[in-house]
Amino acid sequence: MRKALFLLMIICRIQGFAQSQYLWNEKVQKTYESISSLRIPEARKVIEKELSNHTNNLFYSLLESGADLYQSFFNENIVEYNVFYPRFEKRIDLIKTGPKNTPYYLYSLGLLHFHKAILAIKFDKNFEAALDFRKAYVLFKENNALYPKFGPNNLYFGLLTTVIGAVPTNYQWMLNILGFKGSIARGNEMVLGYINSKDEYAKMAMNEALLLYPYLVMNFEGNTKKAFDFIERTNYDFKKNHIHAYMATNLYLNHQQPQKALDIANNIEQGDAYLSMPFWSYEKGHAYFYEMKLDYAEKEFTQFINTFKGNFYVKDAYDKLSLIAYLKNDLKKANEYKEEVVKKGNLLTEADKLAYHNANNNAWPNLILLKARILSDGGFQGQALKVLSDKTSLDFTTEDDKAEFSYRLARIYDLMGDKDQAIKFYKSTIIKGKHLKQYFAARSALQLGLIYEERKDFVAAIEFFKNCMEMKNTAFKNSLDQKAKSGILRCQK
């Protein structure tokens, strides 16, 4: 009897050791840091070895999920996607077998649904994405109530709280039915709180937090200075962490600082340990384009379209190649690239939609306005102003060109800090362009809202933010509406 009892105890002990568990140890931490630096091939070697040894540590499945997400998100390879996407449901089923009396349980489930939703959006499965986003939100919310001091959960719950808080008013009824509650200020506060944490969970999702926070500040708070101040005072390792380097490159490019973007992109550490990313060529192409280094830009955009297996930004890349040929006075080549804009890629991004609109316009852009735009986007405001200095709206024949002329002057003065002149030309653009499909009038209304918000004239700011949202069928409509909605919420506080 004693021997039988002793044998039973040993069997139970062995079974206990074999049960799934959450063990965040040094090896898991290093593997996480590899993945969240885009050293995906390096991380996969560790994950495959652990999983082939039938590890009972559930974190390795969670890490593999992150590797699949980043690899598919950035490289958009449909063959890889068809392998990776079904694995998310299998991991969700696996996590459900794990211990439930821990903050890791609901967090892991929430993160898997979040990863699945992001990938679904990337491959145009919007209904599936919506379902998984809702599941992620509910799981993070429940976990937050049970374990409010569990920082990694607060990061993702904070992110979703911010995004939901910026949903345009005409969709709020749907969010209320679903039980979603959003707040930009509260969500960003949760993310920053995790970044500043020093507890045992501080490193678990830190690279994602440092990736997301500047975007949240830039796009939802509308505070460019705050975002760049954060980037420049934070100890980022842009050389070894490619995902942080990509974030900074992207933001610098979008805010008239192509040289800073190039400095980062050209100095990242190379090697087989890192995920090979055609998007680096796309980003460098824009940087050279904004600096009017057309040969370098052409080389990078060509490299991108020749190596990228996906559809995002393909139309935009061909559009840039078409403009480069046009600027070089090679209309035959420019028209050939225009045809590629129509045939290749998809229409999911605002940049690709604008490229498609441009390609279907028989007229070429006004050369003077094009040069002014490129110089202004590159941060060369003085040179851009000089290009337009001896012109008036009478020098342009089409309604689109007249609206763009005042918009270009407004943006140049705005970026130079002359807000009074910017206001004058933004208002002129709205009058000239509010009935057009171009984005100039809607963007002018948004910028006026931001100027008046900065001046603390919140009544005027809200009026212009609403004006921006009322303009229909313009390029960048979704992005402009999101920023205007965020502005209204800030001004109503």
C-alpha positions in Angstrom: 0.0 0.0 0.0 2.8 2.3 0.9 4.6 1.6 -2.3 1.5 2.2 -4.3 0.9 5.5 -2.5 4.6 6.5 -3.1 4.4 5.6 -6.8 1.2 7.7 -7.1 2.9 10.7 -5.5 5.8 10.4 -8.0 3.5 10.2 -10.9 1.5 13.3 -9.8 4.8 15.1 -9.2 6.0 14.3 -12.8 2.7 15.3 -14.3 2.9 18.6 -12.3 6.2 19.4 -13.8 5.0 18.6 -17.3 2.0 20.9 -17.1 2.1 24.1 -19.1 3.4 27.1 -17.3 4.4 30.7 -17.8 8.1 31.1 -17.0 9.7 34.5 -18.0 13.4 33.7 -17.6 16.6 35.2 -19.0 16.4 33.1 -22.2 12.8 34.2 -22.8 13.8 37.8 -22.2 16.7 37.7 -24.7 14.5 36.0 -27.3 11.8 38.7 -26.8 14.5 41.4 -27.3 15.6 39.7 -30.5 12.1 39.6 -31.9 11.3 43.2 -30.9 14.5 44.3 -32.5 13.6 42.4 -35.8 16.3 39.9 -35.3 13.6 37.4 -36.3 15.9 34.7 -37.8 18.0 34.7 -34.7 15.0 34.4 -32.4 13.4 31.6 -34.5 16.4 29.3 -34.0 15.9 29.5 -30.2 12.1 29.1 -30.4 12.3 26.1 -32.8 14.7 24.4 -30.5 12.6 25.0 -27.4 9.4 23.9 -29.1 11.0 20.8 -30.7 12.1 19.8 -27.2 8.4 19.9 -26.1 8.9 22.8 -23.7 6.0 23.4 -21.3 6.8 27.1 -21.2 3.9 28.8 -22.9 5.8 32.0 -23.5 7.6 30.4 -26.4 4.3 30.2 -28.3 3.7 33.8 -27.5 7.1 34.8 -28.8 6.6 32.8 -32.0 3.3 34.8 -32.4 5.3 38.0 -32.3 7.8 36.8 -34.8 5.1 35.7 -37.2 3.3 39.1 -36.8 6.4 41.3 -37.5 7.6 39.1 -40.4 4.2 39.1 -42.1 3.4 42.8 -41.3 6.6 44.2 -42.7 7.2 41.9 -45.7 3.6 41.0 -46.6 4.5 37.7 -48.2 1.2 35.9 -49.0 2.9 32.5 -48.9 4.2 33.1 -45.4 0.9 34.6 -44.3 -1.0 31.5 -45.4 1.3 29.5 -43.1 1.4 32.0 -40.2 -2.3 33.1 -39.9 -3.9 29.8 -39.0 -1.2 29.3 -36.2 -2.8 32.1 -34.1 -5.9 30.0 -33.4 -3.8 27.0 -32.5 -1.9 29.1 -30.0 -5.1 30.5 -28.6 -6.3 27.0 -27.9 -2.9 26.1 -26.4 -3.0 29.1 -24.0 -6.4 28.1 -22.9 -5.0 24.9 -21.5 -2.5 26.9 -19.3 -2.9 28.0 -15.6 -5.6 30.6 -15.2 -4.8 32.1 -11.8 -2.1 34.4 -13.1 -2.1 37.8 -15.0 -0.3 36.0 -17.8 -3.3 34.0 -18.8 -5.7 36.8 -20.0 -2.8 38.9 -21.1 -1.5 36.1 -23.4 -4.9 35.5 -24.9 -5.4 39.2 -25.4 -2.1 39.6 -27.1 -2.7 36.7 -29.4 -6.1 38.1 -30.5 -4.4 41.5 -30.9 -1.6 40.0 -33.1 -4.2 38.2 -35.2 -6.3 41.4 -35.6 -3.3 43.4 -36.8 -2.4 40.8 -39.4 -6.0 40.5 -40.5 -6.1 44.2 -41.3 -2.8 44.0 -43.2 -4.3 41.4 -45.5 -7.7 43.1 -45.8 -9.7 40.8 -43.5 -11.5 43.7 -41.8 -14.4 41.8 -40.3 -12.2 39.1 -38.7 -9.9 41.9 -37.5 -12.9 43.7 -35.8 -13.9 40.5 -34.0 -10.3 39.9 -32.7 -9.9 43.5 -31.6 -13.0 43.2 -29.6 -11.8 40.0 -28.0 -8.5 41.6 -27.2 -10.1 44.6 -25.7 -12.4 42.6 -23.4 -9.5 40.3 -22.3 -7.2 43.2 -21.5 -10.0 45.1 -19.7 -10.8 42.1 -17.6 -7.1 41.5 -16.8 -6.7 45.1 -15.9 -9.5 44.8 -13.4 -8.1 41.7 -11.8 -4.4 42.7 -11.9 -4.2 46.6 -12.2 -0.5 46.6 -11.4 0.5 44.2 -14.2 2.2 46.7 -16.5 2.4 44.8 -19.8 -1.4 44.5 -19.9 -1.7 48.2 -19.2 0.5 48.9 -22.3 -2.0 47.2 -24.7 -5.1 48.2 -22.8 -3.8 51.7 -22.9 -3.1 51.5 -26.6 -6.6 50.3 -27.4 -8.1 52.9 -25.0 -6.4 55.6 -27.0 -7.4 54.3 -30.4 -11.0 53.8 -29.3 -11.0 57.4 -27.9 -10.2 58.8 -31.3 -12.9 57.0 -33.3 -15.1 59.6 -35.1 -18.3 60.6 -33.5 -20.6 58.9 -36.1 -19.2 55.5 -35.0 -19.5 56.1 -31.2 -22.9 54.5 -31.0 -21.5 51.2 -32.2 -18.6 51.4 -29.7 -21.2 52.0 -26.9 -23.1 48.9 -27.9 -19.9 46.9 -27.9 -19.0 48.2 -24.4 -15.9 50.1 -25.6 -14.8 53.1 -23.6 -11.9 55.3 -25.0 -9.9 58.2 -23.8 -6.8 59.5 -25.6 -5.4 61.1 -22.4 -6.0 58.0 -20.2 -4.7 55.6 -22.8 -1.5 57.4 -23.4 -1.0 57.9 -19.7 -1.2 54.1 -19.2 1.4 53.5 -21.9 3.8 56.1 -20.4 3.2 54.7 -17.0 4.5 51.3 -18.2 7.5 52.9 -19.8 8.4 54.6 -16.5 7.8 51.5 -14.4 10.7 49.8 -12.6 9.0 46.7 -11.3 9.5 43.0 -12.2 7.4 43.4 -15.4 9.2 46.4 -16.7 11.2 44.7 -19.5 8.5 42.3 -20.7 7.0 44.5 -23.3 9.3 47.6 -23.2 10.4 47.5 -26.8 6.8 47.6 -28.0 6.0 50.5 -25.6 8.9 52.5 -26.9 7.8 51.7 -30.4 4.1 52.8 -29.9 4.3 55.8 -27.6 5.8 58.3 -30.1 3.1 57.4 -32.6 0.4 57.8 -30.0 1.6 61.2 -29.0 2.2 62.3 -32.6 -1.1 61.1 -34.0 -3.6 61.3 -31.2 -2.3 64.1 -29.0 -1.2 66.1 -32.1 2.0 67.1 -30.2 4.9 66.7 -32.6 7.4 68.4 -30.3 6.5 66.2 -27.4 7.0 63.1 -29.6 10.4 64.1 -30.9 11.5 65.3 -27.5 10.7 61.8 -26.2 12.6 60.1 -29.0 15.7 62.3 -28.6 15.9 62.0 -24.8 15.2 58.2 -24.7 18.1 55.8 -24.9 17.1 54.2 -28.2 19.6 51.9 -29.9 18.7 52.6 -33.5 21.7 50.7 -34.8 20.8 47.4 -33.2 17.0 47.7 -32.8 15.5 47.8 -36.3 12.0 48.3 -35.3 12.8 51.4 -33.2 15.0 52.6 -36.1 12.1 52.1 -38.5 9.7 54.1 -36.2 12.1 57.1 -35.9 12.9 57.0 -39.7 9.2 57.0 -40.5 8.4 59.9 -38.2 11.3 62.0 -39.2 10.4 61.5 -42.9 6.8 62.6 -42.2 8.0 65.8 -40.5 10.4 67.3 -42.9 13.6 65.8 -41.5 14.9 63.5 -44.3 18.5 63.8 -43.3 17.9 62.5 -39.8 15.9 59.6 -41.4 18.8 58.8 -43.7 21.3 58.9 -40.9 19.4 56.3 -39.0 18.5 54.1 -42.0 22.0 54.1 -43.4 23.6 53.1 -40.1 21.5 50.2 -38.9 23.5 47.0 -38.1 23.4 44.5 -41.0 23.5 40.7 -40.9 21.7 37.4 -41.3 20.4 37.7 -37.8 18.0 40.5 -38.9 14.8 40.3 -40.9 15.5 41.4 -44.4 13.1 44.3 -45.1 12.5 45.9 -48.5 10.8 48.8 -46.6 14.2 50.2 -45.9 14.5 51.0 -49.6 11.1 52.6 -49.6 11.9 54.9 -46.7 15.3 55.8 -48.1 13.7 56.5 -51.5 11.5 59.1 -49.9 14.4 60.7 -48.0 16.4 61.1 -51.2 13.3 62.3 -53.1 12.7 65.0 -50.6 16.3 66.1 -50.9 15.8 66.2 -54.7 18.6 63.5 -55.1 16.5 61.9 -57.9 19.0 59.3 -59.0 19.4 57.9 -55.5 15.7 58.0 -55.0 15.0 56.2 -58.2 17.5 53.4 -57.3 15.8 52.9 -53.8 12.2 52.9 -55.1 13.2 50.4 -57.8 14.9 48.2 -55.3 11.7 48.3 -53.2 9.3 47.3 -56.0 11.7 44.6 -57.2 12.1 42.9 -53.8 8.8 43.5 -52.0 6.3 40.6 -52.2 3.3 42.6 -50.8 0.9 45.3 -52.0 1.1 48.1 -49.4 2.7 51.3 -50.8 3.5 49.8 -54.2 1.3 52.3 -56.0 3.0 55.1 -54.0 6.4 53.8 -55.0 5.5 53.7 -58.7 3.9 57.1 -58.4 7.2 58.5 -57.0 9.1 56.8 -59.9 6.7 58.4 -62.3 7.3 61.9 -60.8 11.1 61.3 -60.8 10.9 60.5 -64.6 8.7 63.6 -65.1 11.1 65.8 -63.3 13.9 64.4 -65.5 11.7 65.3 -68.5 11.4 61.6 -69.5 7.7 61.5 -70.3 7.7 58.1 -71.9 9.1 56.5 -68.8 6.9 58.6 -66.6 3.8 57.3 -68.4 5.0 53.7 -68.2 5.3 54.1 -64.4 1.8 55.7 -64.3 0.4 52.5 -65.9 2.1 50.4 -63.2 0.4 52.6 -60.5 -3.0 51.5 -61.9 -2.1 47.8 -62.3 0.0 47.0 -59.2 -0.6 47.1 -55.4 -3.9 47.9 -53.7 -5.9 50.8 -52.3 -5.7 50.2 -48.6 -3.4 53.0 -47.6 -4.0 56.7 -48.0 -0.8 57.1 -49.9 -1.8 54.4 -52.4 -5.2 55.9 -52.9 -3.6 59.3 -53.7 -1.2 57.7 -56.1 -4.1 55.9 -57.9 -6.0 59.2 -58.1 -2.9 60.9 -59.6 -2.4 58.1 -62.1 -6.0 58.4 -63.3 -5.6 62.1 -63.8 -4.6 62.8 -67.4 -2.8 66.0 -66.5 0.7 66.1 -65.1 1.3 68.1 -61.9 2.3 71.7 -62.3 6.1 71.6 -62.3 6.5 74.7 -60.1 4.0 73.4 -57.5 5.6 69.9 -57.5 9.1 71.3 -56.9 7.7 73.5 -54.0 6.0 70.5 -52.5 9.1 68.3 -52.6 11.3 71.0 -51.1 8.8 71.8 -48.4 8.4 68.1 -47.5 12.2 67.9 -47.3 12.3 70.8 -44.8 13.8 73.3 -47.2 11.1 76.0 -46.6 13.2 78.9 -47.8 13.9 77.3 -51.1 10.3 76.2 -51.5 9.1 79.8 -50.8 11.6 81.1 -53.4 10.1 78.8 -56.0 6.7 80.4 -55.4 7.8 83.9 -54.6 6.9 85.6 -57.9 3.7 83.7 -58.5 0.0 84.5 -57.8 -3.1 82.3 -58.2 -3.5 84.0 -61.7 -0.5 82.1 -62.9 -2.4 78.8 -62.5 -5.2 77.7 -64.8 -7.0 74.8 -63.0 -9.0 74.9 -59.8 -6.8 72.2 -58.3 -3.7 74.1 -59.0 -5.1 77.4 -57.6 -6.1 75.6 -54.4 -2.7 73.8 -54.2 -0.8 77.1 -54.7 -2.5 78.7 -51.6 -2.0 75.4 -49.7 1.7 75.2 -50.4 2.2 78.8 -49.3 0.2 78.1 -46.1 2.2 75.0 -45.3 5.5 76.7 -45.9 4.6 79.7 -43.7 3.2 77.3 -41.1 6.4 75.2 -41.0 8.5 78.4 -40.9 6.6 79.6 -37.8 4.7 82.5 -39.4 1.3 81.4 -38.2 -0.6 84.6 -39.2 0.5 84.2 -42.9 -0.3 80.5 -42.6 -3.9 81.2 -41.4 -4.4 83.7 -44.3 -3.5 81.1 -46.9 -5.1 78.1 -45.2 -8.4 80.1 -45.2 -7.9 81.0 -48.9 -7.4 77.3 -49.7 -10.6 76.2 -48.0 -12.5 78.8 -50.1 -10.9 77.6 -53.3 -10.8 73.9 -52.6 -13.7 72.8 -50.4 -15.7 71.4 -53.3 -12.7 69.6 -54.8 -11.6 66.0 -54.3 -8.0 67.0 -53.5 -7.1 67.0 -49.8 -5.8 70.6 -49.7 -8.9 72.2 -48.1 -9.5 69.4 -45.6 -5.9 69.5 -44.5 -6.0 73.3 -44.3 -9.0 73.1 -41.9 -7.1 70.5 -39.8 -4.0 72.8 -39.6 -6.1 75.8 -38.7 -7.7 73.7 -35.9 -4.2 72.9 -34.6 -3.0 76.5 -34.8 -6.1 77.8 -32.9 -5.8 74.9 -30.4 -2.2 76.0 -29.8 -3.4 79.6 -29.2 -6.0 78.2 -26.8 -8.9 79.5 -28.9 -10.7 76.2 -28.5 -14.0 77.4 -30.0 -12.4 78.3 -33.3 -10.2 75.2 -33.2 -13.3 72.9 -32.8 -15.0 74.7 -35.6 -12.1 74.0 -38.0 -11.7 70.4 -36.9 -15.4 69.9 -37.6 -15.0 71.6 -40.9 -12.2 69.2 -41.8 -14.4 66.2 -41.0 -17.3 67.6 -43.0 -15.4 67.5 -46.3 -16.1 64.3 -48.2 -14.3 62.1 -50.7 -10.8 63.6 -50.2 -7.5 61.8 -50.2 -6.3 61.0 -46.7 -9.9 61.2 -45.4 -9.5 58.5 -42.7 -6.3 60.0 -41.4 -7.5 63.6 -41.4 -10.8 62.6 -39.7 -8.9 60.7 -36.9 -6.6 63.7 -36.2 -9.6 66.1 -36.3 -11.6 63.9 -33.9 -8.6 63.8 -31.6 -8.3 67.5 -31.7 -12.0 68.0 -30.9 -11.7 65.7 -27.8 -8.6 67.6 -26.6 -10.3 71.0 -27.0 -13.5 69.9 -25.2 -11.6 69.0 -22.0 
